[in-house]
Amino acid sequence: MTSKLEQLKQFTTVVADTGDLDAIARLKPVDATTNPSLLLKAAALPRYAGLLDRAVTGCASDLGLACDRFAVAVGQEILQVIPGRISTEVDARLSFDTQATIQRAERLIDLYAKAGIGPERVLIKIAATWEGIRAAEQLEKSGVRTNLTLLFSFAQAAACADAGAFLISPFVGRIYDWHKKAEGRDFNGAEDPGVQSVTRIYNYYKANGYDTVVMGASFRNIGQIEQLAGCDRLTISPELLQQLSEDQGSLERKLAPGGAGEACQQLDEKAFRWSLNEDAMATEKLAEGIRLFARDQIKLESLLAGKV
């Protein structure tokens, strides 16, 4: 019997949610994702010390640029050991500024180009605010592929698909965390609210012919991953990837095109904002996620400042 990880790879593209090169090389995902929190962890690894030093060269007055250079340098290293794409995130503090998000995305693409890496191997991660979704819409039209992250609600998913986003990352584990705390109980299997959210989005996209890729993210246990087997992509931490690689049990495909899905919903800005406002979990987790990523971005800038 093959491992659950190998079985999962038969119908889902597996993505590593880490900047740890050793883990990526060992577990052999197709793609990889990073974010400010993961980059902060990567910055503490001895193997990246040289990248930190090079990132700050000539950037004493622009720590944001130094952070982007470090993110691209880490992405460049990762791309040497994966066949697919790397997702690199725009500064979360720009989440409510469409034009600034576009400018930062273009700078990241330019930095990758200078490193000899074409845009076909990069996804620009942007928070799925209304402004972020509008930025993604313009970037996609210019040939820059986007990954809409910090996605917690169906309204966000519907708006991202209408905008033509290449990929979305609904956060299974953080949805689960909120409901577990709010309701004072645990969830297992198909009753997990995070699993239900991604299943609903997946079926909606397939039923309405959207090309946007659904990539479940932020998992707390392998049970959540098993319930979403068959999703377009799943981005998984090295710890959970390791558990899957060691589990020799059978894995059943749960998601596949052809399932029942809701009718197409097109939301203007007012409808989007109202729907998000009515979802307490999504409102709280989106705001919290932006704050946490922004905080780690600031920590990374402080670390780089010490290198100047």
SERO-4910 file (N, C-alpha, C, O; in steps of 0.05 Angstrom, whole numbers):
BEGIN
 pado doro    nc1    nc2    nc3   cac1   cac2   cac3    cc1    cc2    cc3    oc1    oc2    oc3
  Met    A     17    -24      0      0      0      0     18     25      0     37     27     16
  Thr    A     12     44    -17     26     69    -18     17     87      4     -5     83     15
  Ser    A     33    107     11     25    125     33      2    143     24     -5    145      1
  Lys    A    -11    155     45    -33    173     39    -24    197     23    -39    208      7
  Leu    A      1    205     27     12    228     12     13    221    -18      6    237    -35
  Glu    A     23    197    -24     25    189    -52     -2    185    -64     -7    191    -88
  Gln    A    -21    175    -49    -49    172    -59    -61    199    -64    -75    203    -84
  Leu    A    -56    218    -46    -67    245    -49    -57    258    -74    -72    272    -88
  Lys    A    -31    254    -80    -19    266   -104    -32    256   -130    -27    268   -151
  Gln    A    -47    234   -129    -59    223   -153    -82    241   -163    -88    241   -187
  Phe    A    -95    256   -145   -117    272   -154   -117    301   -142   -136    316   -147
  Thr    A    -96    308   -128    -94    335   -117    -65    344   -120    -46    329   -114
  Thr    A    -60    369   -129    -33    380   -130    -25    388   -102    -39    404    -89
  Val    A     -3    376    -92      6    381    -65     26    404    -65     45    404    -80
  Val    A     21    423    -47     38    447    -45     49    448    -16     35    442      3
  Ala    A     74    455    -14     87    457     12     83    485     24     90    505     11
  Asp    A     73    486     48     68    512     61     91    518     80     89    516    104
  Thr    A    114    525     68    138    529     84    160    542     67    159    543     42
  Gly    A    180    552     81    204    562     68    228    545     74    250    552     67
  Asp    A    223    521     86    244    503     94    252    486     70    238    468     62
  Leu    A    275    492     59    285    478     35    289    448     40    283    432     22
  Asp    A    299    441     63    303    412     68    277    397     68    276    375     57
  Ala    A    257    408     80    231    395     81    219    393     53    207    372     45
  Ile    A    222    414     37    211    414     10    225    393     -7    212    378    -22
  Ala    A    252    391     -5    267    372    -20    260    343    -12    259    325    -29
  Arg    A    254    339     13    247    313     23    219    304     15    215    280      9
  Leu    A    200    322     16    172    315     12    162    319    -17    141    309    -24
  Lys    A    178    332    -33    173    335    -62    145    345    -70    131    331    -85
  Pro    A    137    368    -61    112    380    -70    116    391    -98    138    394   -108
  Val    A     94    398   -111     95    410   -138    101    440   -135    119    451   -149
  Asp    A     86    454   -117     89    482   -113     96    488    -84     97    469    -68
  Ala    A    102    513    -78    107    521    -50     95    549    -46     93    565    -64
  Thr    A     88    554    -21     77    581    -13     93    592     10    103    577     27
  Thr    A     96    618     10    108    632     33     90    655     41     72    663     26
  Asn    A     95    666     65     82    689     74    101    703     94    121    692    100
  Pro    A     94    727    104    113    740    122    120    724    147    143    725    156
  Ser    A    101    708    157    107    692    181    127    670    174    145    665    190
  Leu    A    123    657    151    142    636    143    169    648    136    190    635    142
  Leu    A    170    671    124    195    684    118    210    692    143    235    690    144
  Leu    A    195    700    163    208    707    189    221    682    201    243    684    212
  Lys    A    207    659    199    219    634    209    243    626    192    264    617    203
  Ala    A    241    630    166    264    623    148    288    641    154    311    632    152
  Ala    A    283    666    162    305    684    167    322    675    191    345    683    194
  Ala    A    310    658    208    325    648    232    342    624    225    357    615    242
  Leu    A    339    613    201    354    589    194    382    598    184    385    616    168
  Pro    A    403    584    193    430    591    185    435    592    155    451    608    145
  Arg    A    421    574    141    426    572    112    417    597     97    426    602     74
  Tyr    A    401    614    110    391    638     97    406    663    105    399    685     96
  Ala    A    426    660    122    441    684    132    452    701    109    451    725    110
  Gly    A    464    687     90    475    702     67    454    717     51    460    739     41
  Leu    A    430    705     49    409    718     34    400    744     48    394    764     35
  Leu    A    400    743     75    392    766     90    413    789     85    405    812     81
  Asp    A    438    782     86    459    802     82    457    815     54    460    839     51
  Arg    A    452    798     34    450    809      6    424    826      3    424    845    -13
  Ala    A    403    818     17    378    832     14    379    861     23    366    879     12
  Val    A    396    867     43    397    894     53    418    912     39    419    936     44
  Thr    A    434    900     22    455    915      8    442    937     -9    426    932    -27
  Gly    A    449    962     -2    438    985    -17    410    992    -10    397   1007    -25
  Cys    A    399    980     11    370    985     18    367    997     45    346    994     58
  Ala    A    387   1011     55    385   1023     82    361   1041     86    350   1042    108
  Ser    A    353   1054     65    330   1073     67    304   1061     58    283   1075     59
  Asp    A    303   1036     51    279   1023     41    278    994     51    285    976     36
  Leu    A    268    990     75    267    963     87    246    947     73    247    922     73
  Gly    A    225    960     62    205    945     47    218    931     22    211    908     16
  Leu    A    235    945      9    249    934    -14    267    911     -5    269    890    -18
  Ala    A    281    915     18    298    893     29    281    868     35    290    846     29
  Cys    A    257    872     46    240    849     51    232    835     25    231    810     24
  Asp    A    225    851      5    218    839    -21    241    824    -33    238    803    -44
  Arg    A    265    835    -30    289    822    -41    294    796    -27    302    776    -39
  Phe    A    290    795      0    293    771     15    272    750      7    278    726      4
  Ala    A    247    759      4    226    741     -3    231    728    -31    227    704    -34
  Val    A    241    744    -49    247    734    -76    272    715    -75    273    695    -89
  Ala    A    291    722    -58    315    705    -56    307    677    -45    317    657    -54
  Val    A    289    677    -24    280    652    -14    264    637    -35    267    613    -39
  Gly    A    246    651    -49    231    639    -71    248    627    -92    243    606   -103
  Gln    A    270    641    -99    289    632   -119    302    605   -110    305    587   -126
  Glu    A    309    604    -85    321    579    -74    300    556    -76    307    534    -83
  Ile    A    276    562    -68    255    541    -68    249    531    -97    245    507   -101
  Leu    A    249    549   -116    243    542   -144    264    523   -155    259    510   -175
  Gln    A    287    522   -143    308    503   -152    301    474   -145    313    456   -156
  Val    A    283    470   -126    277    443   -117    248    435   -122    240    413   -114
  Ile    A    231    452   -134    204    445   -141    200    450   -171    213    467   -183
  Pro    A    182    435   -183    177    438   -212    157    460   -219    155    469   -241
  Gly    A    142    469   -198    120    487   -204    125    516   -196    145    528   -203
  Arg    A    105    528   -182    106    556   -176    112    562   -146    107    545   -129
  Ile    A    121    586   -141    125    596   -114    105    619   -110    102    636   -128
  Ser    A     91    620    -88     73    642    -81     88    661    -62     98    653    -41
  Thr    A     89    686    -70    103    707    -54     83    729    -48     69    738    -65
  Glu    A     83    737    -22     61    755    -13     68    784    -13     91    792     -7
  Val    A     49    800    -21     51    829    -19     47    838     10     32    825     25
  Asp    A     61    858     18     60    870     45     30    873     54     15    886     40
  Ala    A     23    860     76     -5    860     85    -15    888     92    -39    892     92
  Arg    A      3    906     98     -5    933    104    -17    948     80    -28    970     83
  Leu    A    -14    936     57    -26    948     32    -53    936     25    -63    940      3
  Ser    A    -64    920     43    -88    905     37   -112    921     29   -131    911     17
  Phe    A   -112    947     36   -135    964     29   -128    986      9   -141   1007      8
  Asp    A   -107    981     -6    -97   1001    -25    -91    986    -52    -71    973    -55
  Thr    A   -110    989    -70   -108    974    -96    -83    981   -111    -68    963   -120
  Gln    A    -78   1007   -115    -55   1015   -132    -29   1008   -119    -10   1000   -133
  Ala    A    -27   1011    -93     -2   1004    -79      4    974    -81     26    965    -83
  Thr    A    -18    959    -79    -15    930    -81     -5    922   -109     13    905   -112
  Ile    A    -16    935   -130     -7    929   -157     23    937   -160     38    922   -172
  Gln    A     30    960   -150     58    969   -153     77    950   -139     99    944   -149
  Arg    A     70    940   -115     87    922   -100     88    895   -114    110    882   -116
  Ala    A     66    886   -125     66    861   -141     84    863   -165     99    844   -171
  Glu    A     82    885   -179    100    889   -203    129    890   -195    146    880   -210
  Arg    A    135    901   -171    163    901   -162    173    873   -156    196    866   -163
  Leu    A    156    856   -144    163    829   -139    169    813   -165    188    799   -167
  Ile    A    151    817   -184    155    804   -210    181    813   -223    195    798   -236
  Asp    A    187    840   -221    211    850   -232    236    839   -218    256    833   -232
  Leu    A    235    836   -192    257    825   -177    262    795   -186    284    786   -188
  Tyr    A    240    781   -189    243    753   -199    255    753   -227    272    736   -233
  Ala    A    246    771   -244    256    772   -272    286    777   -272    301    765   -287
  Lys    A    295    795   -254    324    801   -252    340    777   -243    364    775   -247
  Ala    A    326    759   -229    339    734   -219    336    712   -240    344    689   -235
  Gly    A    325    718   -263    322    699   -285    298    681   -283    297    660   -295
  Ile    A    278    690   -267    254    674   -263    230    688   -275    224    711   -268
  Gly    A    217    675   -294    194    686   -308    169    686   -291    167    672   -272
  Pro    A    149    703   -299    124    705   -284    108    679   -284     90    676   -267
  Glu    A    113    661   -303     98    636   -304    104    618   -280     90    598   -276
  Arg    A    125    625   -265    132    608   -242    126    622   -215    134    612   -194
  Val    A    112    644   -217    107    660   -192     77    665   -190     63    672   -209
  Leu    A     67    663   -165     40    673   -158     43    695   -138     58    691   -118
  Ile    A     30    717   -142     31    739   -123      8    736   -103    -16    736   -111
  Lys    A     14    733    -78     -6    730    -57    -16    757    -48     -1    775    -41
  Ile    A    -43    759    -47    -56    784    -39    -79    778    -21    -94    758    -26
  Ala    A    -83    793      0   -106    789     18   -132    794      2   -134    812    -13
  Ala    A   -152    776      7   -177    778     -8   -196    798      4   -219    792     10
  Thr    A   -186    823      7   -204    846     12   -216    855    -15   -208    845    -36
  Trp    A   -235    873    -14   -246    883    -39   -224    897    -55   -223    893    -80
  Glu    A   -207    912    -42   -186    926    -56   -165    907    -67   -155    910    -89
  Gly    A   -159    886    -51   -141    865    -61   -151    850    -85   -136    844   -103
  Ile    A   -177    844    -85   -189    830   -107   -188    847   -132   -184    837   -154
  Arg    A   -193    873   -129   -191    891   -152   -163    893   -163   -158    894   -187
  Ala    A   -143    892   -145   -115    892   -154   -109    867   -169    -96    868   -190
  Ala    A   -119    844   -159   -115    819   -173   -127    819   -200   -116    808   -219
  Glu    A   -151    831   -203   -164    832   -229   -147    847   -249   -144    838   -272
  Gln    A   -135    869   -241   -118    884   -260    -92    869   -265    -82    869   -288
  Leu    A    -80    857   -245    -55    842   -249    -59    818   -268    -43    813   -285
  Glu    A    -81    804   -265    -87    781   -282    -89    790   -311    -80    776   -329
  Lys    A   -101    813   -316   -104    823   -343    -77    831   -355    -74    831   -380
  Ser    A    -58    837   -338    -31    844   -348    -12    820   -349     11    822   -356
  Gly    A    -23    796   -342     -7    772   -345      7    763   -319     22    744   -319
  Val    A      1    776   -297     12    768   -271     -9    751   -257    -31    759   -252
  Arg    A     -1    726   -250    -19    707   -237    -20    713   -207      0    720   -194
  Thr    A    -44    710   -195    -48    717   -167    -59    694   -151    -73    676   -161
  Asn    A    -53    696   -125    -62    677   -105    -76    694    -83    -63    708    -68
  Leu    A   -103    693    -82   -118    708    -63   -120    693    -37   -131    671    -35
  Thr    A   -108    705    -16   -104    691      9   -122    704     31   -136    723     26
  Leu    A   -120    693     56   -136    702     78   -166    702     69   -180    721     73
  Leu    A   -174    680     58   -201    677     48   -217    659     67   -210    636     72
  Phe    A   -239    671     77   -255    657     98   -285    655     91   -299    640    104
  Ser    A   -293    669     70   -322    670     65   -329    663     36   -312    665     18
  Phe    A   -354    655     32   -363    649      6   -363    674    -12   -358    673    -36
  Ala    A   -370    697      0   -371    722    -15   -343    728    -26   -341    736    -49
  Gln    A   -322    724    -10   -295    729    -20   -289    710    -44   -278    719    -64
  Ala    A   -297    685    -41   -291    665    -62   -306    673    -88   -295    671   -109
  Ala    A   -331    681    -85   -347    688   -109   -335    712   -123   -333    713   -148
  Ala    A   -327    732   -107   -315    756   -119   -289    751   -132   -282    762   -153
  Cys    A   -273    733   -120   -247    726   -132   -250    712   -159   -235    717   -178
  Ala    A   -270    694   -161   -275    681   -186   -284    700   -208   -275    699   -231
  Asp    A   -301    718   -201   -311    739   -220   -288    756   -229   -288    766   -252
  Ala    A   -268    761   -212   -245    778   -219   -225    763   -236   -206    776   -246
  Gly    A   -228    737   -239   -209    722   -255   -184    715   -241   -163    710   -254
  Ala    A   -184    713   -215   -160    706   -200   -152    678   -208   -168    660   -212
  Phe    A   -126    674   -210   -115    647   -217   -121    627   -196   -128    604   -202
  Leu    A   -119    635   -170   -120    615   -148   -130    629   -123   -124    653   -118
  Ile    A   -145    614   -106   -153    624    -80   -143    605    -59   -140    581    -64
  Ser    A   -138    615    -35   -129    599    -12   -148    601     11   -143    617     30
  Pro    A   -170    586     12   -188    587     35   -174    574     59   -163    552     57
  Phe    A   -176    587     83   -161    578    106   -178    560    124   -193    569    141
  Val    A   -175    534    119   -191    514    133   -187    515    163   -207    516    178
  Gly    A   -162    514    172   -156    513    200   -166    537    216   -175    533    239
  Arg    A   -163    560    205   -171    584    220   -202    586    222   -212    596    242
  Ile    A   -216    576    202   -245    575    204   -253    555    226   -270    561    242
  Tyr    A   -240    532    226   -244    512    246   -238    523    274   -254    519    293
  Asp    A   -216    538    277   -209    549    303   -231    567    314   -239    566    337
  Trp    A   -242    585    296   -262    604    305   -287    590    315   -298    596    336
  His    A   -297    571    299   -321    557    307   -317    539    331   -335    537    348
  Lys    A   -294    527    334   -288    511    358   -290    528    383   -301    520    403
  Lys    A   -278    552    382   -279    570    405   -307    581    409   -316    583    432
  Ala    A   -320    589    387   -347    602    390   -368    583    400   -386    590    415
  Glu    A   -366    557    391   -387    538    399   -378    519    422   -395    504    432
  Gly    A   -353    521    430   -344    506    453   -344    476    448   -348    460    467
  Arg    A   -339    467    423   -338    439    417   -319    434    394   -313    452    379
  Asp    A   -311    409    391   -293    402    369   -309    392    345   -333    386    348
  Phe    A   -296    391    322   -309    382    298   -292    361    284   -267    363    284
  Asn    A   -304    341    273   -289    320    259   -302    314    232   -326    318    228
  Gly    A   -285    305    214   -295    295    188   -310    317    173   -301    340    173
  Ala    A   -331    309    160   -346    327    142   -361    349    157   -370    368    144
  Glu    A   -364    347    183   -378    368    199   -360    392    204   -369    412    214
  Asp    A   -334    390    199   -315    411    204   -323    436    187   -325    433    163
  Pro    A   -328    459    200   -336    483    184   -316    491    163   -324    501    142
  Gly    A   -290    488    168   -270    494    148   -272    476    124   -270    486    101
  Val    A   -276    451    129   -280    432    107   -305    438     91   -305    437     67
  Gln    A   -326    445    105   -351    451     92   -349    476     74   -360    477     53
  Ser    A   -334    496     84   -330    520     69   -316    515     42   -324    524     21
  Val    A   -294    500     43   -279    494     19   -295    476      0   -294    480    -24
  Thr    A   -309    457     11   -326    439     -5   -347    456    -21   -352    451    -44
  Arg    A   -360    474     -7   -380    492    -19   -368    508    -42   -379    510    -64
  Ile    A   -344    520    -37   -331    536    -57   -323    520    -81   -327    527   -104
  Tyr    A   -311    496    -76   -303    478    -98   -327    471   -115   -325    473   -140
  Asn    A   -349    463   -103   -372    455   -119   -384    478   -134   -393    475   -157
  Tyr    A   -383    502   -122   -393    526   -136   -377    532   -160   -387    538   -182
  Tyr    A   -350    531   -157   -333    537   -180   -337    517   -203   -339    525   -226
  Lys    A   -338    492   -196   -340    471   -217   -368    473   -231   -370    470   -255
  Ala    A   -389    478   -215   -416    479   -226   -419    502   -245   -435    501   -264
  Asn    A   -404    524   -241   -408    548   -257   -385    553   -277   -383    574   -289
  Gly    A   -367    533   -279   -346    534   -300   -324    554   -295   -311    563   -314
  Tyr    A   -319    561   -269   -297    580   -263   -271    565   -265   -268    542   -258
  Asp    A   -251    579   -276   -224    567   -279   -207    571   -254   -186    558   -251
  Thr    A   -215    589   -236   -200    595   -212   -194    569   -196   -212    554   -190
  Val    A   -169    566   -189   -161    542   -174   -167    545   -145   -163    566   -133
  Val    A   -178    524   -133   -184    523   -104   -161    509    -90   -156    485    -95
  Met    A   -147    523    -72   -125    510    -57   -131    513    -27   -126    534    -15
  Gly    A   -141    492    -15   -145    492     14   -119    497     29    -98    487     21
  Ala    A   -120    512     51    -96    520     65   -101    520     95   -124    517    104
  Ser    A    -80    522    111    -82    526    140    -95    502    153   -117    505    164
  Phe    A    -83    479    152    -95    455    164    -85    450    192    -62    456    199
  Arg    A   -103    439    208    -96    433    236    -91    403    240    -77    396    259
  Asn    A   -101    386    222    -97    357    225   -101    344    198   -112    355    180
  Ile    A    -92    319    196    -94    305    170   -123    297    164   -129    292    140
  Gly    A   -140    296    184   -168    291    179   -181    311    161   -197    305    143
  Gln    A   -174    337    164   -184    358    147   -174    354    119   -189    358     99
  Ile    A   -149    346    116   -137    342     89   -151    319     75   -158    320     52
  Glu    A   -156    297     90   -169    274     79   -197    281     69   -206    270     48
  Gln    A   -211    298     83   -239    306     75   -239    323     50   -260    325     37
  Leu    A   -216    335     43   -214    352     19   -198    339     -3   -189    353    -22
  Ala    A   -192    313      0   -178    299    -21   -193    301    -48   -217    295    -49
  Gly    A   -179    310    -68   -192    316    -94   -195    345   -100   -200    353   -123
  Cys    A   -191    362    -79   -191    391    -84   -168    397   -104   -148    382   -105
  Asp    A   -171    419   -119   -151    425   -140   -122    424   -128   -105    410   -139
  Arg    A   -118    438   -106    -92    439    -93    -96    441    -63   -117    450    -53
  Leu    A    -77    431    -48    -77    434    -19    -49    442    -11    -29    429    -18
  Thr    A    -46    464      4    -20    473     14    -18    464     43    -34    472     60
  Ile    A      3    448     49      5    433     74     32    438     87     52    439     73
  Ser    A     32    440    113     57    444    128     74    419    127     63    397    123
  Pro    A    100    422    130    118    398    130    110    377    150    113    353    145
  Glu    A    101    386    174     93    367    195     70    349    186     71    325    190
  Leu    A     50    361    174     27    345    165     34    329    140     24    307    136
  Leu    A     51    340    122     60    324     99     75    300    108     72    278     97
  Gln    A     91    302    130    106    280    140     87    258    151     91    235    147
  Gln    A     66    267    165     46    248    176     33    233    153     29    209    155
  Leu    A     26    247    132     13    234    109     32    214     96     24    193     87
  Ser    A     58    221     95     77    203     82     82    178     98     91    158     87
  Glu    A     77    179    124     81    156    141     56    139    145     57    117    156
  Asp    A     33    149    136      8    135    139      3    117    115      1    127     92
  Gln    A      1     91    119     -3     72     97    -32     65     93    -38     46     77
  Gly    A    -51     78    106    -79     72    103    -90     81     76    -76     95     61
  Ser    A   -114     73     69   -126     81     44   -138    109     46   -147    117     67
  Leu    A   -137    123     23   -148    150     22   -169    152      0   -164    145    -23
  Glu    A   -193    160      8   -215    162    -11   -217    190    -22   -215    210     -7
  Arg    A   -222    193    -48   -226    219    -60   -254    229    -51   -274    215    -54
  Lys    A   -254    254    -41   -279    266    -31   -291    287    -50   -315    289    -52
  Leu    A   -274    302    -64   -283    323    -82   -277    316   -110   -255    306   -117
  Ala    A   -296    321   -128   -292    316   -156   -312    334   -172   -333    339   -162
  Pro    A   -304    342   -196   -323    358   -213   -349    342   -217   -348    318   -218
  Gly    A   -371    357   -220   -396    344   -225   -415    344   -201   -438    336   -204
  Gly    A   -405    353   -178   -423    354   -155   -442    377   -157   -439    395   -173
  Ala    A   -462    377   -140   -483    398   -140   -470    424   -130   -456    424   -110
  Gly    A   -475    446   -144   -465    472   -136   -486    493   -139   -506    489   -154
  Glu    A   -483    515   -125   -502    537   -126   -501    553   -152   -481    552   -166
  Ala    A   -522    567   -157   -523    584   -181   -503    607   -178   -495    615   -156
  Cys    A   -494    617   -201   -473    638   -202   -482    663   -187   -505    672   -191
  Gln    A   -464    674   -171   -470    699   -156   -449    720   -163   -426    715   -160
  Gln    A   -459    743   -173   -441    765   -179   -446    788   -160   -468    798   -158
  Leu    A   -425    795   -145   -428    814   -123   -415    841   -131   -392    841   -139
  Asp    A   -430    863   -128   -417    889   -130   -404    895   -103   -406    880    -85
  Glu    A   -392    919   -101   -378    925    -77   -396    926    -53   -389    917    -31
  Lys    A   -420    938    -56   -438    940    -33   -447    913    -24   -448    907      0
  Ala    A   -454    895    -43   -463    868    -35   -440    852    -23   -444    837     -4
  Phe    A   -416    856    -33   -393    842    -22   -388    850      7   -385    834     25
  Arg    A   -387    876     11   -382    886     38   -404    878     58   -398    872     81
  Trp    A   -428    879     49   -450    871     67   -449    841     74   -452    834     97
  Ser    A   -444    825     54   -442    796     59   -419    790     78   -422    773     96
  Leu    A   -397    802     74   -374    798     92   -380    808    120   -373    795    139
  Asn    A   -394    831    122   -401    841    148   -420    823    163   -418    821    187
  Glu    A   -437    809    149   -456    791    161   -443    764    170   -456    749    185
  Asp    A   -419    759    162   -405    735    170   -384    743    191   -362    752    185
  Ala    A   -392    739    216   -374    747    238   -348    733    238   -327    746    242
  Met    A   -348    707    232   -323    692    231   -304    704    210   -281    709    216
  Ala    A   -314    708    186   -297    717    164   -287    745    169   -264    751    164
  Thr    A   -304    762    180   -296    790    186   -274    790    206   -253    804    203
  Glu    A   -277    775    228   -256    774    249   -230    761    239   -209    772    245
  Lys    A   -232    739    225   -208    725    217   -193    739    195   -168    738    195
  Leu    A   -207    753    177   -193    769    157   -178    791    170   -154    796    163
  Ala    A   -191    806    188   -177    828    201   -153    818    218   -132    830    217
  Glu    A   -158    796    232   -136    785    249   -113    775    231    -90    780    238
  Gly    A   -119    762    209    -98    752    191    -81    775    180    -57    772    179
  Ile    A    -94    796    172    -79    819    161    -61    831    183    -38    837    178
  Arg    A    -72    834    207    -56    844    230    -32    827    236    -10    837    239
  Leu    A    -36    801    236    -14    782    243      8    783    221     32    783    228
  Phe    A      0    782    196     20    783    174     34    810    175     58    811    170
  Ala    A     20    832    180     32    858    181     52    859    204     74    871    201
  Arg    A     45    847    227     63    847    250     89    832    244    111    841    251
  Asp    A     86    809    230    110    794    223    126    808    201    151    805    200
  Gln    A    113    823    184    127    839    164    145    860    178    168    864    171
  Ile    A    133    872    199    148    892    214    172    879    229    194    891    230
  Lys    A    167    856    240    189    841    253    212    834    233    235    836    240
  Leu    A    204    826    209    224    820    189    240    845    181    264    844    177
  Glu    A    225    868    179    239    893    172    259    900    195    281    910    189
  Ser    A    251    896    220    268    902    242    293    885    241    315    894    248
  Leu    A    289    859    234    312    841    232    331    850    210    356    849    214
  Leu    A    320    858    188    337    867    166    350    894    172    373    899    164
  Ala    A    336    911    188    348    936    196    373    932    212    392    947    210
  Gly    A    373    910    228    397    904    243    420    895    227    443    894    236
  Lys    A    415    888    201    436    879    183    448    902    168    470    899    156
  Val    A    434    925    168    444    947    152    470    958    163    481    978    153
***
